[in-house]
Amino acid sequence: MLEIKNLHANAGDKPIIKGIDLSIRAGEVHAIMGPNGSGKSTLSNVLAGRPGYTVTSGEVLFLGRDLCAMEPEVRAREGIFLAFQYPVEIPGVNNNYFLKASLNAIRSHRGEPELDAMDFLKLSKEKMKLVEMPSELMGRAINQGFSGGEKKRNEILQMLLLEPKLCILDETDSGLDIDALRVVAGGVNALRGPDRAMLVITHYQRLLDYIVPDHVHVLSGGRIVKSGGKELALELEEKGYGWLEKGAA
Amino acid sequence: MSEGNAHLERLANEEYKYGFVSDIESDQLPPGLDENVVRTISAKKREPQWMLDFRLKALRRFLEMVDENHEPTWAKVDYPPIDYQSISYYSAPKKPVEVASLDEVDPELLRTYEKLGISLLEQKRLSGVKIAVDAVFDSVSVATTFRSELQKKGIIFCSFSEAVEHHPDLIREYLGSVVPYSDNFFACLNSAVFSDGSFAYIPKGVHCPMELSTYFRINSAGTGQFERTLLIAAEGAKVSYLEGCTAPMRDENQLHAAVVELIALDDASIKYSTVQNWYPGDKNGVGGIYNFVTKRGACRGRRSKISWTQVETGSAITWKYPSCILQGDESVGEFYSVAMTNHRQQADTGTKMIHLGKNTTSTIISKGISAGRGQQSYRGLVKIGPKADGARNYSQCDSLLLGDECGAHTFPYLEVKNATATVEHEATTSKIGEDQLFYCRQRGISEEDAVSMIVNGFCKEVLRELPMEFAVEAQNLLSVSLEGAVG
């Protein structure tokens, strides 16, 4: 589904990603771990097409097409979803209205009919149960006054509604207590399936107890320095990142 | 430039939708301003002597003000000096204006208003929503709809000229009672040369059953528009009034100097909404309307209420401060404003809330949006008089900037002469966040839809004050005015 080949990328003018190769097939869950500053978030931003992040060499193919040539909204419509580490607040824009606009933009891109308010309400209620999201949050402005946990639930709710092909979770566990983590992971696991791939970016092993990956990669200094199965995460938990970073240098 | 930005660029170059010119023969005075011009305007309108006297008094004062350089310069707007002798002060369609029925109205005029989305034919209103319209074309009122239906309730809604003829007592009592002829430079000019406008009187205890509205259209070149609106709500009366405005695209600047006076007696309530979309000039600031307007309401009665809502997206320059004089005890003044400046537009707008009576309250919610090289200032005065025990004001001024070349400024003035008053002021300035835009785009929403969504969200508190039909129009207008603002 996703082919990253010798990717080099800058955040602003600063080279951060220095040669990543990664192949993700449908149905797989990949975890990317690594110390702060290793390029984890830059990778997710590059994949989503955030302005200010530029690919300097290499290529990224999504379902065989050149991802870097697509505008961010086109990537989203094609099925790439980024659950943000820090979801933004947008005052005055109703959450419910926003989610409906988003879903309909994606549906019309897929050639599906747009949902009216009633159909959308039904669908969103069903998905909200999965992430135990209080219905009053739907009537509020996007993320405004939401707690850290509510913001993350809102991200996963959007993911459940949009049913993307590739889900990128950028440090979704940060700032979550254990109960919220369980709920959020439950939402993510509900989406796992043979047609969908996931890229889970995290600093800690903890999240991977709930979302069990097929592959774990360690990012350091802008490169993948080690790949392995889920047991690699446990090893990192025990030994820290130091032993790998030395090897990378 | 990215694909999305290129699209926005294209949209930005779309023409101002209302920029057409109607081919209507007009009776226009040659440029110039002197006693003869004023006498001619008055004569054309067959006005009584007292009306002419009012005009002449204003003219004399205005000419003095010109000599004394009284043209206001304190506003944060910049324009070359206006030659008041180069403007034509009267222009009217040649075909007879006073018509017995709409069938006699020049069909070209009807088409003009149809094009603007305003039907002057009552039977053509299929939407089920009734809005009585007074249509002002250049210097004269061309039609007023639903008049007979309103008359049954005793409501007077007609052109200003007709009011002078048929309701002289009301005009003499109230004209200039809120905005005196000598109030300020532009109001003084208006008092001398005003040509038409709307008049409404809602009698005691009557709730006006439909929205009243005036639709202003400048058509002729080289003219100014100087209309005058006077609205009186008697004891316990209630009315909601809307005004809309457009003008053709021209390379010259045209002056629009209107005066609006509102009077609310005991327990009366007036809601006055404006959707201002005068031609803003082109991208480089060539042409456009100078919108120099004096609007003021007097809450004369106890528990009376005046609420101003304005959406200002047009005009090259806006200079406008709809205000409330809160004389009656427990009277209420409100000002809700969205002002948008794009390209080279400039706006200096705000309000004055003058608290005189006891326990008077006022609310100011101002939302300014600047894009392109637009410059915008909020200027507001809250004045609490010595007798205004328990007066309260809440002001909130938020500015949103799109891009790096625009500006937003806030000038709040406070004069509190009563220790029991409560005055609150909050102000914020923010830039439309790259983060917010990217968040929306990551959810599949296009850049221009995202901008329009964020801006409409920013303005929500104001837009919800507008009557339903206009809220939608205002939202669309904001989106259109913003096209090309990102990138």
Interface residues (C-beta under 8 A of the other chain):
Chain A: A48 G49 R50 P51 G52 E71 P72 E73 R75 A76 R77 F81 L82 F84 P87 V88 I90 P91 G92 V93 N94 F98 A101 S102 A105 I106 H109 A141 Q158 L162
Chain B: S2 E3 G4 G433 E434 D435 Q436 F438 Y439 C440 R441 Q442 R443 G444 I445 S446 E447 D449 M453 I454 N456 G457 F458 C459 K460 E461
